[in-house]
Amino acid sequence: MGNLQLPDAHIGSDLGTLKASVHPQDYPRLQEAFNAHLSGESDYYEVSYRVKDKQGNWLWVLDRGKVTARNEDDEAIRACGTIKDISELKATELALAELNKSLEKRVEERTERLQQSRDELANTLEELTATQSTLVEAQKMASLGRLVSGVAHELNTPLGTAITASSVLTQSLRSFKDKLDSGKLTLSDTQAFIEVSESSAQLMDSNTTRAAQLVKRFKQASAHEYVSSDDSIELKSFIATFLAYRTKESKAVVELDCHDSICIRSNGQALEKILEDLLSNAIDHGFSAAEGRILIQVRQKEEAISLLFSDNGKGIDEAELTQIFEPFHTTARHKGNVGLGLYMVFNLVTYVLNGSIQCTPNVPKGCTFELVFPSKRL
């Protein structure tokens, strides 16, 4: 340590001789530690401070020492110690402190950025949620609009025909009455009136019956028409009985693949109606009166039932797939179909059985409806 500007002489109990060589900011700390030890507050003193070297540079040193002799009044008369150059250690310590400070700043900045990102994501999520709610409401209103429009369109034809027939009958009746009152009624007039009356009555009867059937069909399409029930169902027997009754006059060959042990509790009325409409849809639209094959596959998956209804018919165009569950969507309106069958199936699966349904095209032809709905095991 000969490179330091420290006095070689004995310094006694006065640090004044060191003051010129110790950094002004560190001298009070040295003085405090040294005096505390002299007064007996500590067994030894240890303090680090900066000292000038002979070139005038500041070096960090670690000063350790203790009192080795005291007089009769317990005053320190001798102290010994060592001074060690810790400049490299202090430089490392300062570098670590600076690094920690830098890291803390970076962590704070990163935390602030993450907080901003989180707030932005929260705002974005809130906006998306609001947008989703708006879209859902818009879709509901659009669906309701299509439903109302479809109901009006389907009822307009039979009711319009019935009104026209009633008007023709009323006009014919008025003409018949006028001729009768004036005494000008002839046999041919009477025969003509009877023919018009019969024709008009027949039109009114057939079209009001058609309107009543449509209203009944509309009501069936509502899930609210199905009373909540919890029927005990052995699926294989249930479906086999349904098929035996519904496929008597059909050319379609239906195969059932269902384990004997699948026994559940579910809404039997809704399940039967779903099968009925899927079967009618396959026969009327998929096969068009031609022969075809249908496979119904049922599996138990934990607390859910998976039912696959597949046919090898003409299939469904991909452009139609997104609309097949919409009300009044049909490709056979010319045959008198209303387009409520699959809409009803969707409502029953979703809102009565609390499940889901989707349709996928088969390769090379046909399509598959997959139903998944929860069930309580018996």
Secondary structure, DSSP 8 states (H G I E B T S, - for coil): -TTB----S--TT-THHHHTTB-TTTHHHHHHHHHHHHTTSSSSEEEEEEEEBTTS-EEEEEEEEEEEEE-TTS-EEEEEEEEEE-HHHHHHHHHHHHHHHHHHHHHHHHHHHHHHHHHHHHHHHHHHHHHHHHHHHHHHHHHHHHHHHHHHHHHHHHHHHHHHHHHHHHHHHHHHHHHHHHT---HHHHHHHHHHHHHHHHHHHHHHHHHHHHHHHHHHTSGGGS----EEEEHHHHHHHHHHHHSTT---EEEEEE-TT-EEEE-HHHHHHHHHHHHHHIIIIIITTS--EEEEEEEEETTEEEEEEEE-SS---HHHHTTTTSTT--S-GGGT--S-HHHHHHHIIIIIS--EEEEEE-SSS-EEEEEEEE-EE-
